[in-house]
Amino acid sequence: MTRKSDETQAENPKVDPTDESNRIKDPDEWTTGNEPMTGAQASYLKTLSEQAKSPEAFEPDLDKAEASKRIDALRQETGKA
């Protein structure tokens, strides 16, 4: 097995501790946040809203950003965070 040189590792963004390109962003900052929520988001939001006994939290026409915010809130509420 060969080891990559230190120089090659330093150029790899996966090992660069200062690289913030993949940081978790606020849903309000998403460039695709205004697109319709994904099927996975809809399914998870529906499940969480039922578990939290908050059916009004699920609306089928939410955008990705709003769905993400509601999922985060419901995860906190249900202890799944």
Residue frames relative to the residue before (quaternion, step in Angstrom):
aa qw qx qy qz dx dy dz
M 1.0000 0.0000 0.0000 0.0000 0.00 0.00 0.00
T 0.2308 -0.7764 0.5707 0.1353 3.56 -0.92 0.87
R 0.3580 -0.7170 0.5580 0.2156 3.54 -1.17 0.64
K 0.4515 -0.6520 0.5290 0.3021 3.51 -1.04 0.73
S 0.5343 -0.6265 0.4521 0.3429 3.53 -1.06 0.64
D 0.6448 -0.5213 0.3923 0.3981 3.56 -1.24 0.45
E 0.6223 0.5527 -0.3383 0.4391 3.58 1.06 -0.74
T 0.6581 0.4983 -0.3069 0.4737 3.60 0.93 -0.85
Q 0.6524 0.5108 -0.3133 0.4641 3.58 0.97 -0.83
A 0.6442 0.5285 -0.3279 0.4452 3.60 0.99 -0.76
E 0.6743 0.4867 -0.2912 0.4729 3.60 1.13 -0.58
N 0.5791 0.5952 -0.3643 0.4216 3.58 1.25 -0.32
P 0.3767 -0.7561 0.4808 0.2351 3.64 -0.49 1.09
K 0.5730 0.5990 -0.3840 0.4068 3.59 1.17 -0.39
V 0.7551 0.3393 -0.1970 0.5253 3.58 1.14 -0.55
D 0.5242 0.6191 -0.4180 0.4088 3.60 1.25 0.08
P 0.3202 -0.7921 0.4858 0.1844 3.62 -0.34 1.18
T 0.6766 0.4883 -0.3030 0.4605 3.60 1.19 -0.34
D 0.5123 0.6451 -0.4204 0.3803 3.59 1.27 -0.13
E 0.0788 -0.8213 0.5650 0.0080 3.58 -0.61 1.14
S 0.3396 0.7757 -0.4818 0.2256 3.59 1.23 0.28
N 0.7559 0.3369 -0.1970 0.5256 3.60 1.12 -0.54
R 0.3123 0.7626 -0.5140 0.2382 3.56 1.17 0.42
I 0.5546 -0.5867 0.4636 0.3650 3.53 -1.22 0.45
K 0.1840 -0.8052 0.5600 0.0649 3.54 -0.71 1.11
D 0.5660 -0.5562 0.4892 0.3619 3.50 -1.27 0.53
P 0.5489 -0.6373 0.4174 0.3441 3.62 -0.86 0.85
D 0.6063 0.5608 -0.3632 0.4312 3.61 1.11 -0.52
E 0.6798 0.4766 -0.2771 0.4837 3.59 1.25 -0.39
W 0.4717 0.6862 -0.4448 0.3296 3.60 1.23 -0.12
T 0.4309 -0.6925 0.5124 0.2687 3.57 -0.97 0.82
T 0.7364 0.3548 -0.2196 0.5326 3.61 1.18 -0.45
G 0.3291 0.8043 -0.4497 0.2064 3.57 1.26 0.24
N 0.7003 0.4622 -0.2768 0.4683 3.57 1.12 -0.55
E 0.4834 0.6319 -0.4530 0.4022 3.59 1.25 0.15
P 0.6347 -0.5261 0.3827 0.4171 3.61 -1.15 0.43
M 0.5716 -0.5907 0.4321 0.3710 3.57 -1.08 0.70
T 0.5382 -0.6291 0.4606 0.3201 3.52 -1.19 0.58
G 0.6612 -0.4905 0.3836 0.4184 3.55 -1.27 0.23
A 0.6402 0.5225 -0.3234 0.4611 3.57 1.02 -0.79
Q 0.6391 0.5117 -0.3264 0.4723 3.58 0.98 -0.81
A 0.6523 0.5221 -0.3182 0.4480 3.58 0.89 -0.92
S 0.6680 0.5067 -0.2989 0.4558 3.56 0.89 -0.92
Y 0.6918 0.4745 -0.2771 0.4685 3.57 0.86 -0.98
L 0.6436 0.5163 -0.3205 0.4653 3.58 0.98 -0.84
K 0.6339 0.5249 -0.3256 0.4654 3.59 0.98 -0.82
T 0.6629 0.5028 -0.2983 0.4677 3.59 0.91 -0.93
L 0.6859 0.4817 -0.2913 0.4611 3.59 0.84 -0.95
S 0.6459 0.5204 -0.3320 0.4493 3.59 0.96 -0.81
E 0.6399 0.5071 -0.3187 0.4815 3.59 1.08 -0.69
Q 0.6620 0.5061 -0.3040 0.4618 3.59 0.94 -0.89
A 0.7112 0.4341 -0.2486 0.4939 3.59 1.04 -0.78
K 0.3534 -0.7458 0.4774 0.3016 3.57 1.33 -0.11
S 0.5190 0.5794 -0.4246 0.4633 3.52 1.04 1.02
P 0.0630 -0.8520 0.5180 0.0422 3.60 0.58 1.09
E 0.5969 0.5844 -0.3648 0.4112 3.60 1.16 -0.49
A 0.5459 0.6187 -0.3982 0.4009 3.61 1.24 -0.27
F 0.6885 0.4360 -0.2785 0.5082 3.57 1.19 -0.48
E 0.0892 0.7415 -0.6608 0.0743 3.52 -0.90 1.04
P 0.4619 -0.7418 0.4114 0.2592 3.60 -0.63 1.06
D 0.7275 0.4379 -0.2538 0.4632 3.61 1.14 -0.40
L 0.3187 0.7606 -0.5066 0.2516 3.61 1.14 0.52
D 0.4054 -0.6632 0.5523 0.3013 3.56 -1.23 0.39
K 0.7353 -0.4472 0.2827 0.4236 3.56 -1.31 0.29
A 0.6757 0.5111 -0.3018 0.4372 3.57 0.88 -0.95
E 0.6864 0.4702 -0.2922 0.4716 3.59 0.84 -0.93
A 0.6202 0.5330 -0.3433 0.4619 3.59 1.01 -0.76
S 0.6493 0.5209 -0.3146 0.4562 3.58 0.95 -0.86
K 0.6455 0.5163 -0.3161 0.4657 3.59 0.96 -0.85
R 0.6796 0.4826 -0.2942 0.4676 3.58 0.92 -0.88
I 0.6140 0.5331 -0.3429 0.4703 3.57 1.05 -0.74
D 0.6545 0.5106 -0.3158 0.4595 3.59 0.88 -0.90
A 0.6668 0.5017 -0.3017 0.4611 3.59 0.91 -0.90
L 0.6876 0.4730 -0.2841 0.4719 3.58 0.93 -0.88
R 0.6002 0.5422 -0.3634 0.4623 3.59 1.08 -0.61
Q 0.6324 0.5139 -0.3223 0.4819 3.58 1.03 -0.77
E 0.6770 0.5193 -0.2820 0.4387 3.53 0.89 -1.02
T 0.7555 0.3818 -0.2038 0.4918 3.58 0.97 -0.85
G 0.5055 -0.6765 0.4061 0.3490 3.58 1.28 -0.02
K 0.5043 0.6580 -0.4152 0.3745 3.58 1.19 0.47
A 0.4660 0.6985 -0.4301 0.3316 3.58 1.27 0.18
